[in-house]
Amino acid sequence: MRFWVLGNAGVDETMAAAQWPQPGHTIIVGAPERDIGGKGANQALVLRRAGCAVHLVAPIGADAEGAWISQELKGEGLEPTDFIVLPRATDRSLIFVAPDGENAIASVVGCAASIQPADVDALLCRIERGDALLMQGNLRHDTTEAALALAKARGVRTVFNPSPVDIAFRTFWPLVDILVLNREEAGLFVPDAEPEAALRQLRRDGVGIIVLTLGREGAIALDREGRLHRASAEPVIAVDTTGAGDSFTGAFIAAFLGAQRDLGTSLRAATKAASITVTRRGTRSAFPTESELDDILGASARIVAAD
């Protein structure tokens, strides 16, 4: 199975903050730490470290930052020829991390927003039956819908992580085979609903399998037959939650689709991967290593996923 990730890639600058910025106030933060970011790149990296065959189709700028991202991702085993180089500045994010590990992120998405629905056929021209398409919320709504529709028409499994959220995403739920989202995102689509009720409503709205992350409470999932699956969170002390959702999503998809593990086993693998990420600072630098993912998924997963 080949995984196609159509999403974004950018530069993250992370700063420790004792408090969140308020209107009219200036705060002192720690020195910025630079790393590769963007939910598309993050999830592709975790999939690749898990031994999956991955194509990251992502727009980057024709600048020094874009060249740096391309070189770094090539070192991670992602082919730079899949990147879209645009005559503009590479996207970037400013990440503020609080003492308890929680984060607040401000992102520039000019490159990601420049991908048009008309571009989808060319960008995904090599995708075929048996592959899987993974997308996030960084691209335009109409571009995302066009890509999911193309994948479904070709018999490709579709996975969607609606972050950042656009409430209009719910118009294309029937195109989504697997939806991975967190409690806050679910609350925007299904207001005032408890987690299990939110899952069942999303299922009625047309989504196939729904996976909901619950932070320290672990994760739950609803399968196509209406059965509920649960996984407890690992008992760790979080220092930085940046990238935890991407680590979870990448590990879950690697286990469930790549290694063909059952839903419960895949949930447990994903929570373990996320638990490693939150104990480290940064984004890419915090993701589980190949060796750690081998331990989480099992040595055979790398062979199966890479075929």
C-alpha positions as CSV (number, residue, x, y, z in Angstrom):
1,M,0.0,0.0,0.0
2,R,1.2,3.5,-0.9
3,F,0.2,6.5,1.3
4,W,-0.4,9.8,-0.4
5,V,-0.4,12.8,1.9
6,L,-1.8,15.9,0.2
7,G,-1.2,18.7,2.7
8,N,1.2,21.3,3.9
9,A,4.8,21.7,5.0
10,G,6.3,24.7,6.7
11,V,8.8,26.0,9.3
12,D,7.9,25.9,13.0
13,E,9.4,28.3,15.5
14,T,8.6,27.2,19.0
15,M,9.0,29.4,22.0
16,A,8.4,28.7,25.7
17,A,5.9,31.1,27.2
18,A,5.0,31.5,30.9
19,Q,1.7,33.0,29.9
20,W,-0.4,33.5,26.7
21,P,-0.1,36.9,24.9
22,Q,-3.1,39.2,25.7
23,P,-4.3,42.2,23.6
24,G,-2.1,45.2,24.2
25,H,0.4,43.3,26.3
26,T,4.0,42.2,25.6
27,I,5.3,38.9,27.1
28,I,8.9,37.5,27.3
29,V,9.4,34.1,25.7
30,G,12.2,31.7,25.3
31,A,14.6,31.7,22.3
32,P,12.8,30.2,19.2
33,E,13.7,26.6,18.2
34,R,13.3,25.9,14.5
35,D,12.0,22.7,13.0
36,I,10.0,21.3,10.1
37,G,6.3,21.6,10.7
38,G,2.9,21.5,8.9
39,K,0.4,18.8,9.7
40,G,0.9,17.2,6.2
41,A,4.7,16.9,6.7
42,N,4.3,15.8,10.3
43,Q,1.9,13.0,9.6
44,A,3.9,11.9,6.5
45,L,7.1,11.8,8.7
46,V,5.5,9.5,11.2
47,L,4.2,7.2,8.5
48,R,7.6,7.1,6.9
49,R,9.3,6.3,10.1
50,A,6.8,3.5,10.6
51,G,8.1,1.9,7.4
52,C,5.3,3.0,5.1
53,A,5.7,3.9,1.4
54,V,4.8,7.6,1.5
55,H,4.4,10.4,-1.1
56,L,4.1,13.8,0.5
57,V,2.5,16.2,-2.0
58,A,3.0,19.6,-0.4
59,P,3.5,23.2,-1.5
60,I,6.6,25.0,-0.3
61,G,8.1,28.4,-1.3
62,A,10.9,29.1,-3.7
63,D,13.1,30.5,-0.8
64,A,15.8,29.4,1.6
65,E,13.2,27.9,4.0
66,G,11.6,25.9,1.2
67,A,15.0,24.5,0.1
68,W,15.8,23.7,3.7
69,I,12.5,21.8,4.2
70,S,13.1,19.9,0.9
71,Q,16.6,18.8,2.0
72,E,15.5,17.8,5.5
73,L,12.6,15.8,4.3
74,K,14.7,14.1,1.7
75,G,16.9,13.0,4.6
76,E,13.8,11.5,6.2
77,G,13.1,9.4,3.1
78,L,10.5,11.6,1.5
79,E,11.0,12.3,-2.2
80,P,11.4,16.1,-3.0
81,T,10.0,15.6,-6.5
82,D,6.6,15.3,-4.9
83,F,6.8,18.9,-3.5
84,I,5.2,21.8,-5.2
85,V,7.6,24.8,-5.4
86,L,5.7,28.2,-5.6
87,P,7.1,31.7,-6.2
88,R,6.2,32.9,-2.7
89,A,7.4,32.6,0.9
90,T,7.2,29.2,2.6
91,D,4.5,28.8,5.2
92,R,5.5,29.1,8.8
93,S,4.0,28.7,12.3
94,L,4.7,30.4,15.6
95,I,4.2,28.0,18.5
96,F,3.9,29.1,22.1
97,V,4.3,26.4,24.7
98,A,3.0,26.9,28.3
99,P,4.7,25.4,31.4
100,D,2.1,22.6,31.5
101,G,3.0,21.6,27.9
102,E,-0.2,23.0,26.2
103,N,0.4,25.0,23.1
104,A,-1.1,27.9,21.1
105,I,-0.2,28.1,17.4
106,A,-0.4,30.9,14.8
107,S,0.2,29.9,11.2
108,V,0.7,31.5,7.8
109,V,-0.9,29.3,5.1
110,G,-0.3,31.2,1.8
111,C,1.3,28.3,0.1
112,A,-1.3,25.7,1.3
113,A,-4.2,28.0,0.3
114,S,-2.8,28.4,-3.2
115,I,-3.6,24.9,-4.3
116,Q,-6.8,25.0,-6.4
117,P,-9.4,22.2,-7.1
118,A,-8.2,22.3,-10.7
119,D,-4.7,21.2,-9.6
120,V,-5.9,18.0,-7.9
121,D,-5.9,15.8,-11.0
122,A,-2.2,16.6,-11.8
123,L,-1.1,16.4,-8.2
124,L,-2.6,13.0,-7.7
125,C,-2.2,11.6,-11.2
126,R,-0.3,8.5,-9.9
127,I,-2.7,7.5,-7.1
128,E,-4.5,4.2,-7.8
129,R,-6.8,1.6,-6.3
130,G,-5.2,0.0,-3.2
131,D,-3.5,3.3,-2.1
132,A,-4.7,5.5,0.7
133,L,-5.0,9.3,0.7
134,L,-4.4,11.3,3.9
135,M,-5.5,14.9,4.2
136,Q,-5.7,17.6,6.9
137,G,-7.6,20.9,7.2
138,N,-4.8,23.2,5.9
139,L,-5.9,23.2,2.2
140,R,-8.9,25.1,0.8
141,H,-12.3,23.4,1.4
142,D,-13.0,23.0,-2.3
143,T,-9.6,21.6,-3.0
144,T,-9.9,19.1,-0.1
145,E,-13.3,18.0,-1.4
146,A,-12.0,17.6,-4.9
147,A,-9.1,15.4,-3.8
148,L,-11.3,13.2,-1.6
149,A,-13.8,12.8,-4.4
150,L,-11.0,11.8,-6.9
151,A,-9.7,9.3,-4.4
152,K,-13.1,7.7,-3.8
153,A,-13.7,7.5,-7.6
154,R,-10.4,5.6,-8.0
155,G,-11.1,3.1,-5.2
156,V,-8.6,4.7,-2.8
157,R,-9.1,4.7,1.0
158,T,-9.6,8.3,2.4
159,V,-8.4,9.5,5.7
160,F,-9.1,13.0,7.0
161,N,-7.9,15.0,10.0
162,P,-9.9,18.2,10.1
163,S,-7.4,20.4,11.7
164,P,-7.5,23.4,11.5
165,V,-11.3,23.1,11.5
166,D,-13.6,24.5,8.9
167,I,-17.2,23.8,9.8
168,A,-18.0,23.4,6.1
169,F,-16.0,20.2,6.1
170,R,-19.1,18.3,7.2
171,T,-20.6,18.7,3.7
172,F,-18.2,16.0,2.4
173,W,-18.4,13.5,5.3
174,P,-19.6,10.7,2.9
175,L,-16.2,11.0,1.1
176,V,-14.3,10.2,4.3
177,D,-13.6,6.6,5.1
178,I,-11.6,7.3,8.3
179,L,-12.0,10.6,10.3
180,V,-9.5,11.4,13.0
181,L,-10.2,14.4,15.3
182,N,-9.9,15.6,18.8
183,R,-12.5,16.5,21.4
184,E,-12.5,20.2,20.6
185,E,-12.8,19.6,16.9
186,A,-15.7,17.1,17.4
187,G,-17.4,19.7,19.6
188,L,-17.5,22.2,16.7
189,F,-19.1,19.6,14.4
190,V,-21.5,18.2,17.0
191,P,-22.0,20.8,19.7
192,D,-22.7,19.9,23.3
193,A,-22.4,16.2,22.7
194,E,-20.6,13.7,24.8
195,P,-17.8,11.8,23.0
196,E,-19.7,8.7,22.2
197,A,-22.8,10.6,21.1
198,A,-20.6,12.8,18.8
199,L,-19.1,9.6,17.2
200,R,-22.5,8.2,16.5
201,Q,-23.8,11.5,15.0
202,L,-20.7,11.7,12.7
203,R,-21.4,8.1,11.7
204,R,-25.1,9.1,10.8
205,D,-23.7,12.0,8.9
206,G,-21.9,9.7,6.5
207,V,-18.4,9.1,7.9
208,G,-17.1,5.6,7.8
209,I,-14.8,5.0,10.9
210,I,-14.4,7.8,13.4
211,V,-11.5,8.1,15.8
212,L,-11.6,10.6,18.6
213,T,-8.6,11.6,20.7
214,L,-9.3,12.6,24.3
215,G,-5.9,13.8,25.6
216,R,-5.2,12.3,29.1
217,E,-8.3,10.1,28.7
218,G,-6.9,8.2,25.7
219,A,-8.9,7.7,22.6
220,I,-12.1,6.0,21.4
221,A,-13.3,4.9,17.9
222,L,-16.5,3.8,16.3
223,D,-16.3,1.2,13.6
224,R,-18.7,0.7,10.6
225,E,-20.8,-1.8,12.5
226,G,-21.4,0.6,15.4
227,R,-19.0,-1.0,17.8
228,L,-17.1,1.2,20.2
229,H,-13.3,0.7,20.9
230,R,-11.3,2.4,23.6
231,A,-7.6,2.8,24.4
232,S,-6.3,4.3,27.7
233,A,-3.6,7.1,27.6
234,E,-0.1,6.2,28.7
235,P,0.8,7.6,32.2
236,V,3.4,10.3,31.2
237,I,4.2,13.8,32.2
238,A,3.7,16.2,29.2
239,V,6.2,18.9,28.5
240,D,5.0,19.9,25.0
241,T,1.9,18.7,23.3
242,T,2.9,20.1,19.9
243,G,2.5,17.4,17.2
244,A,0.9,14.9,19.5
245,G,-2.2,14.7,17.3
246,D,0.0,14.3,14.2
247,S,2.0,11.5,15.9
248,F,-1.3,9.8,16.9
249,T,-2.7,10.1,13.4
250,G,0.4,8.8,11.6
251,A,0.9,5.9,14.0
252,F,-2.8,5.0,13.8
253,I,-2.9,4.9,10.0
254,A,0.4,3.0,9.9
255,A,-1.0,0.3,12.2
256,F,-4.6,0.2,10.9
257,L,-4.1,0.5,7.1
258,G,-0.4,-0.2,6.7
259,A,0.1,-3.1,9.1
260,Q,-3.6,-4.2,8.9
261,R,-4.0,-4.3,12.7
262,D,-7.4,-4.3,14.2
263,L,-9.0,-1.1,15.4
264,G,-8.4,-1.6,19.1
265,T,-4.7,-2.5,18.6
266,S,-4.3,0.5,16.3
267,L,-5.7,2.8,18.9
268,R,-3.3,1.5,21.5
269,A,-0.4,1.9,19.2
270,A,-1.4,5.5,18.4
271,T,-1.8,6.5,22.0
272,K,1.7,5.1,22.7
273,A,3.2,7.1,19.9
274,A,1.5,10.3,21.1
275,S,2.6,9.7,24.6
276,I,6.3,9.6,23.5
277,T,5.8,12.9,21.6
278,V,4.4,14.9,24.5
279,T,7.4,14.0,26.7
280,R,9.7,15.8,24.3
281,R,10.0,19.4,23.1
282,G,9.5,20.4,19.5
283,T,7.7,18.9,16.5
284,R,9.7,16.6,14.3
285,S,12.3,16.1,17.0
286,A,9.6,14.9,19.4
287,F,8.2,12.2,17.1
288,P,8.9,8.5,17.8
289,T,12.0,7.2,16.1
290,E,12.0,4.3,13.6
291,S,13.1,2.0,16.4
292,E,10.4,3.2,18.8
293,L,7.8,2.7,16.1
294,D,9.1,-0.8,15.5
295,D,8.6,-1.5,19.1
296,I,5.1,0.0,19.1
297,L,3.8,-1.6,15.9
298,G,5.8,-4.8,16.0
299,A,8.7,-5.6,13.8
300,S,6.5,-7.3,11.2
301,A,4.5,-4.0,10.6
302,R,7.4,-2.3,8.8
303,I,7.7,-5.2,6.3
304,V,3.9,-5.4,5.7
305,A,3.5,-1.6,5.4
306,A,6.4,-1.2,3.0
307,D,5.2,-3.8,0.5
